[in-house]
């Protein structure tokens, strides 16, 4: 495999590392947290810039209002809480106070998807990408590993406008180059192939690379693309790939309704109708178990990607 790893780290720690670096690099960056400093890895930012940190407490709606107000003064607010509380609980505040007026607020959401694990269905948000991408002007980013999450955190500080940055709790392989620049809205070609295109986001990028490596041993050539920015979607890289392969599999840790796969399907329906298989959660809530157990049961692991590729090649 072209991409290998020597360690595993959680993507939320990538966010924490990026935020700590911003404490030194950008005096306008301020951080707000809803009583989850340790979970969001915000400790180092607080050590470096305590005067630019606000502990809001368990008051997420107030946090979004404070962030909107701070942005008017020229500050760049980074809000931090779980993905479920960053979206469902505060959707009205985000829509009315941030998205509608295009406030420069960075909504940073940890513990997303099924891989939150043992905390169970009440915390395993699987609809957040759909909720956030439907807001006009909202940029939606879902990086794949520690390095890419750190790079994305740094990049959004320089980006003008509201951003939803989604990351997770479990340790996952670190395989993207540490020095790779993060370009918002531009997918990354990880592996070229001829038989099928695999477009993946977040934790499913590594699973897709594992699947592609195993399929190559069976004589199946997969093109693998990392779509870290779901909105705006890099249509060019996807269209160029499916012109060659004629088939596409999308892979994500999200409900198939509203996620990356739906965005890709809509774009292809308008510009180049293409056969597509979805690797995603099938319109259900999760449950309490380990991340690996949940990914297997809900068919969002490397084995599920392999199955989807074989289905689309068989029809």
N, C-alpha and C positions, 0 to 999 in steps of 0.2 A: 504494500500500500504506500502511495506517495506520502500521505499524511500519517504520522505516528505520534505517540505521546509518551512522555516519561513521568508525568504526574497527573493527578486529578485535583481540581479545585472547584469550588462553587462559584457560580457567576455573580452572586451577590457580593463576594469578596472582590471581584473585579470592579464592581461599582464602587465599593468602599475605597479601593486603591485609587481609582480615578478621581473620586471626590476629594480625597486627601491631597492629591496633586493639584487640584484646582484651588485648594485653600492657599497655596503658594503662588499659583500662576495668575489667578483672576480675582482681584479684590472685590468685584461686584457679585461674586457667587455667594449666596446665602443658603443655608440648609435648614429645613424644617422636618421634624419627625413627630409621629403620633405614637409615642411611648414604645418604640421598637428600635432603639439605638443599636443594640447588639445584633438584632436580626438583620438590620440594614447595613451593618459594618460601618457605622458613622463615627466611631470613637476617634479615629485619627484626625478627621476633619475638626472635631471638637477640640482636640488637643492643640491643633495648630491655629484655629480661629474661633475661640469660644464666643467672641463678641458677634460672630456672624451665624450663630446657631440658635434656633428657637425650638424648645421642647413644648409642643402644643398639648401633649397629653392625648387621651383617647377622645379626640374631637376632630375627626378627619375633615368634616365639612368646614369647620373653622379654619383648618390648615389651608384648604384650597382658597378660601376668601383672603386669608393673610397673604398667601403667595401672590394672588392677583394684585393686591394692593402694593406689595413690595415691588412688583414688576413695573408699576407706574412710576416709581421713584428712580428707575434705572438699575435696580438690582436684578440678579438672575436667580430666582428661587428654584431650588431642588427640593421637592417634597418626597418624603420617604415613609412608606408603610407597605403592608402586604397588597398584592395585586387585587384581591377581592375588595379590600377597603379603599384602594386607589381608584376604583371604578364604580362598582355597583352602589356602594354606600354614599358616594359623593357625586353621582352623575349630574344631578341638577346644578350643583355649584360649578362643575367643570364646564358644562354647556353654557350656562348663563354668564359666569364671571370670567372664564378663561378663553374658551373656544370662540364664542360669539364675537368678542372684541380682539381676538388674536393676541392675547397676552403672552409674554415671553416667559412662560412657566414650564419647568421640566418635571413631569409627573413620573417618579421613579418607583417602580412596582416590583417588589420581590415576592418570592414564594408563589410563583405563577404555575398553573397547570397541575396535572396529576402528581408530578414528582415532588410536590409538597409532602406527599406520603401519608404518614400516620395521623396527621391532623384531620383528615377526612373531608367529606364532600362539602361541608359548610365553608371550608377555606380553599378548596381546590377550584379556583375560578377557571372556567373553560370557555367563557364567552366574552372575555375582556377585549380581545383584539377586534372582534366585530363591533363592540360598543364604541371603541375609541376611533376606529377607522371611519365610522359613519359621521363623525363630527367634522364639519367643513374646516379645512385648514390645519387639522391635527396630523402631525407626523407620527408614525407608529414604527418602533424599532424593537427587534427581538433577536439579540446577538446569541452566538452559539457556544462560546466558552469564556473563560476568565479573561484572556487577552483581548478578545473582541469586545467584551463588556466594558473593560477599562477604556479601550480606545473610543467606544461609543460615548461613554460618559464625558470624556474630554471633548469630543466633537460637538456634542449638543450644546455645550456652553458657548460655542462660537456661532451657533445657528440661531437665527432670529425667528421666534414663533413658538407656539405650544408643541411639546413633544411628549409622547408616552413611551417610556423606556421600560421594557419588560425583561425580568431575569428570574433566576430560580434559587432554590435551597440546596439541592444535592450536589455532591462533588461529581464532576464530569471531566472527561479527558480534555487537557489543554493541548490543542493541536494547531491553532492558527498562529502565524508568526507574530512575535511580540512587537516587532517594529512595523507591522503592516498598517498603513494609514486607513482610517475609517472614513469612507465616502458615503454620506447619507444619500439613499436612493439609488445606489449602484450595487447590483449583485456581483458575486465573485464566482468565476468559473474554477471549481476545484479539481475537476477531472473531466477530460473530454471522452466522448463515446459516440457510438453510431446507432445503437438499437433503440434506446429509450432515454428520455430526459427525466432526471429526478430533481425536483425543485424542493428544497427543504429549508426550514427555519428553526432557530433555537436549538434545543437539545436533540432534535431529529436530524440535524446536519451530520453529527458523528454517526448516528445509527444508519444514516443513508450511505455514508462512506464505507462502513462495515459491510452493509448489504451489497454494495457495488463490488467490493473486493471479493466477496464470496461468489457473486454471480459471474464475475470475470473468469473464475476457475471452472465455471460451467459453460463458458463460451459466450456469455451474454455481455455486451459492451454498453455500459451505462455512463451517461453524461451527468455529472452532479454539480448543481448550482446552489450556492449559499445565498438565500434571499434574507438578509438581516433586516432590510427595511421593507416592511409590508406596505406602507404608504408613505411617500409615493413609490409605486411598484416599478421596478426596472423592466419595462416591457421589452425593450430592445434585446436584452440578453436571452430572455425566454423565447421570443419569436425567432431569433436566429437559431437557437438550439432546436426547436420543434420543426423548423424548416428542414433540418437534417434528419431528425429521428422520426418525426410524425406521430410520436406517442409521448405522453407525459404522466408522471406520478408526482403528486404533491404530498409532502410529509410535514406534519406539525403536531404539537402538543396542545391541541385546542379542539373544540367542537368543529366538525366539518362545516357546520352552518356558521357563516360569518368570518371565517378565518382566511388564511393564505390561499387555500385551495379554491375557495369561492371567488377570491379576487382574481386568481389566475384564470379560472373558468370563464368569468365574465369578460375578461380582456380577450381571451382566445375566441369566445363567441362573436365578439365584435370584429376581430382582426384576422383570425385564422382558425376556424373551427378544427379542433384536435381532440382525439380520443384521450380521455383522462381517467385516472384512478386516484382515489383519495385515501391517504393514510392519516387518519384523524379519529377523534372520539366520536362515536356514532350517536349523537343527540341524547346524551345521558349525563347524569351526575356521576361523580366518582365514589370512592369509599376509602376506608382506612386500611392501609397495607404499606409495604415497602415500595419505594419508587420502581424497582425492577419488577416486582409482582404486578403492580398496576399497569406498567407499560406493556407487559406480556398479556394480561387479561384483556385490556382495552385495545390491543393490537396497534400500538404505536412504537414498536421497537424494530430492530434490524430485521428480525424474522418477518414482521408484517410488511416492511418495505419490499423484501424479496418476494413475498406472496403477491403483492400488488403488481410488481414488475412482471411476474410470470403470468398473472391473469391478463394483463393488457397485451402481452405478446402472444397469448394463446387465442385471442379473439380477433 
